[in-house]
Amino acid sequence: MNLHRCSWANPANPKYIAYHDQEWGLPCHDELRLFEMLNLEGAQAGLSWETILNKRESYRAAFDNWDARKIAAYGPDKVAELLANPGIVRNKLKVAAAITNAQAYLRLVEEGGCLDRFLWAYVGGQPIVNKILKQGDRPAKTELSDRISRDLAKRGFKFVGSTIIYAYMQGIGMINDHDQACFRHAECQQP
């Protein structure tokens, strides 16, 4: 059976198809995945999502399975190790941002919060469902992504520009931007 998928999903890459079919646009409330995706979206800046997706397992291994406490404590030796790791994007600013983001995340948790409550409060706990007929119908950013971007930056997070945050909101299902004809469109409307 041929399933109709969003036009951006590269059918030649099994990782991309699995990501589209099992994750993208599905409402996520898992703290670890929310933290991972925030950092991966930041790592993607200036690159294709497919590049990052293909390196995802290397990122998990390199960044201690996204354990924020461990990442927040990374020192110069670990940073040097990361910058020498060909399995990730070896960009000083992006590596530093993951460490800073871990520290900002831990402050959020210490204040009694979590990414799940923080993020989903912007949409009242319900995904925004857009009517995407073709690839060009998806915006790169919105007023909401602008606001979340500013709020995350105020909390000390890095690589959280509005375009990155819009892609993040799509990935974690705060926004359902599946093509209307895509088999996942209706399935991704529930929190």
N, C-alpha and C positions, 0 to 999 in steps of 0.2 A: 504494500500500500504506500503510495506517495503522499506524504504529508506536505501541506503548503506551509512554508516557513517565511519569516520576515526576509525581505530581499537582501539584507546585509549579512545574513548567516552564510558563511563560506561552506558550500556542500563538500568541498574537497578536503576539509580539515575536520576529522572526527572530534577533536577537542572543541572546536567552535560549535559544531552541531550539538554536542552534549551540553555545552554551556547554554546555548540558546534553548534547547529543549528542557533542561532540568533546573536552570538557575535564573537566567535573565528575565526580569519582570515579575518573578515570583516573590511575593512579599516575604521578606527575611526579617526575623527577630532574634537571630542568633548573634550574640555579642562578638564571638570570635570571628565569624564571617563578616560582620559589619566592619570590624576593625581591619581585617585583611583586605576587604574590597576598597575601603577608603585609601589604604596605602597603595594598592595595586592601581587604582584609578590615577593616583598622583604619579606613580611611576610611568604610567602610560603617556603623560603629557608630552606632546611632540612626536609620539610614535603611534603605531597602530595597536588597537586592542588585541589583535591576533598575536602580535609580538609578545605582549605581556602574558596572554593566556598560555602561549607555548612555553613560557618560562615559569609558570605558576608553581609547579612542584619544586623547582629550584629555589624560588623565593621562600616557599614554606620551610625548606631545609635550611636555607641561609639565615632566615630570620626566626629560628627556633619555634617554628609552627605558629608564628604570630603571637607569642607570649609577650604581652606588653610589659610585664615586670622585667623580664630578661632584656628586652630591647631597650627599655628606658635606661638601663645600666651599662649599655655598650660604651666601651672606652676606645681609645685610639687603636689598639691592637685589633679589636673586632672590626672597626671601621676599615682598617687597612686590608683585613681579610675579605671583607665584603667588596671592596673596590678592586680586588684581584680576582673575584669570582666571575667567570665567564657565563655562569648560568643565570645571572641577573643583569639588569641595566646598571652599568658601573658609572654612575653619575654622582659626584660628591654631594650635590644639593639634594638629590632624591634620597640618598642613603641617610643624610643628616635629617631630612624631613621625616623619615620613618622613626628615627629615634625621638625627635621632637614630638611627633604625633603620639608616640607611646607615653611620653611624659604628660602631654596634654590630656590624653585619655585617662591616665591614672588620677590626675587632678579631678577630672569629671566624676570618676568613680568615688574618690574620697569625699566629694561634696554630696554624695548620696545619689548620684545620677548614673546613667548608662547611655550608650549610643542609641539603643533601641527606643527608650522613652524620649530622649532628646530629639531624635530625628522624626519619629512618627507623630510627635505632637504637632508638627508643622502641617500635617495633613489629617489631623483628627483621627489617626489610627487607621484610616482607609486609603487605599491607593487611588491616585488620580488616574482616571481612565481616559486616554486620548483616542481620537478617531484618526488613525493613521491609515491612509489609503495607499501611499507610496513613500519611498525613502525620503524624498524632499519635504514631507510633511512634519518630520521630527525637528523641533527647534534645537539649537545648540545650547541654549540657556533660556531661563525665564526669570521673571521677577522673584519667584520662590527660590530658585537656585541662587540668585543674587543674595537674597536675605540669609539663606542657610550658609552660604560661603562667607559672608561678613561675620555671622555669629560664630562659626567655627574658627575663623581667623582671630577673632577677639579672644577666644579661649586658648589660643596659642598653636592651633593646628596649621600645618604648612602644606603647600600644593593642594589647596582647596579652593581654587578659583571657580567662578560660576559655571564655566563649561565643564570642568572636571566634576563638580557637584551634580550637574544635571545628568551626566553619564552615570555617576554613582547612584543617583535616585532611580534611574532606569534599571541598573543592574540589581539593586536590592528590592525592586518592586514597589517603591514609593510612587512610581509613575509607571503605568502600563502603556508602553509605546509599541507593543506588538502591532504589526499590520492587522487590520480588521479581518483580513482573510486568513491570517495565521492561525493554526490550530491551537496555539497557546493563548490567544487573545482572551477568550472567555474564561479559561482556567486561571488566569492571573489576576482576577478581579477581587478575590477574597483575601483578607489579611491572614 
